[in-house]
Amino acid sequence: MTGANIIHLPWPPKELSPNSRKDRRSTTDKRRGYREAGFFAAKAAGVVVPADAKLSIMFYPPDAVRRDLDNMLASIKAGLDGIAQASGVDDYGWSLSIERKEKIKGGAVLVQVATDNGWQSIGDVAAKMIEGAVE
């Protein structure tokens, strides 16, 4: 269960990392699946992301493996495309900030959307997620 303006994505499949060096054609199903995950996560959260949104992306890795932030961002591109599709917008105008957080079981990615009223607090959602209370 996530709060308003927060989209909870699963940790991306390892095949989507640029470091996996997989041929693009061999990862088509993984990209399609993660795009669908982004689409349905946005719909389930009831969040419509405007074309000029400011997104804060928080990566909660599943383990202590060292990962570059730029590779983590590249790994979730299909998920962000799914969120854009669910919102009916082109993600060209989005501004992104990215941050690596502590590891949690199973890993997760939280996408927080700024609103005219400021940022929705992500701290409570993250605390519940770390405790295993967020699916």
N, C-alpha and C positions, 0 to 999 in steps of 0.2 A: 504494500500500500504506500503510495507516494503522495506528497502534498501537491498543492496547486502549482503550476508552472514548472514542475520537475518531471522529466521523462527518465525512466529507469530502463537502461539497455543491458542485455546480458554481456558478459565479457566476449569479445570477438573471437572467432575461431583462429587458431594459430596460422592457418593457411592464408589469412588475409594480411598478415604482416609482410611488409616489403622485404624483411630479412628472411622470409621463408623461401624466397627465390623460386617460387612455383610459377609455372607458365600460366598466364592469364586465362587461357582456355580451360585449364585443369581446375580452376577455382570458381568457375561460373556458378555452380550450385551453391557454394558457400556464400558468395557475394549476394546471390538472389535471396538466400535464406536470411542473411543478416539485414538486407534491405527490408524484407517483410517484417522482421523483428522490430526494426525502427518504426515502420508504418503502424504496426499494431500497438506498439508501446505508446506512441503519440496518441492514437485513438483511445486506448484504454485510460490514459492519463487525462484525456479531455483537453489537451493542450493544442491550441492552434498557434503556430509560430509565424509571426509576421515576416514579410520579405526583408525588412530592415532590422531584424532581431539581433540582440546581443546575447550570445550563449556562453555560459560558463560550463566547461566540460571537466568533470572530476573522474579520474581513473582510479579504481580500486582493484589492483591486480590480485589474481588468485594465489600468487606465490611470491617468493622473494627474488625471482629472476630479474636481473637488471634489464630494463627496457627504456629506450629513448622515447621522450615525449612525442617527437615528430613521427616516429614509427607507430606509436599508439594512435595518434590522430589519423594517420593514413589507414590504419586497420579498421577504423569505424566509419570510413567514408560512405560505404554502402548503407550503414545504419542512419547516418545523417541524411542521405538521399531519400531514405524511406520516410523520415520525419518530414522532410520538405514535401514529399508526395502527399502525405496525409494532410498536410496543411494547405496544399494547393498553391505552393509558392516556389519560386526559383531561389535556391539558397545563395545565389551570387552576392546578395547584399548583406549576408550575415557577418557579424563580427564575432570572433571566437577568442576565448581565453581558455587555456588548458592547464591542468594541475594534476600531479601525481599524488595520491593519498596512500594511506596504509593498506596493507594487504587484507583481504577478507576471503572467507571460504567461497569458492566458486567464482570470485571476481565479479565486478560490475562496472558500469559506466553510468554516471548521473549527468544528465544534461539539464541545466537550469536556464530558464528563459527570463530575461529582464522584462518587467512590465512598466507601465507609466507610473505605477505606485512604488517603484523601486524593486529590489530583489526579494523574492520569497526566501525565507530562511531555509537553508539546506542542512544546517547543523542537526536538527531533530531527525530528519530522514536518514542522514549518514549514521547517526548514533544508533538508530533502530536497525539499520542495515548491518552494521558491525556486530550487533547483538544477535543477528540472524532473524530479526522480526520482519524484515522486508523480503518479499518473495522475489 
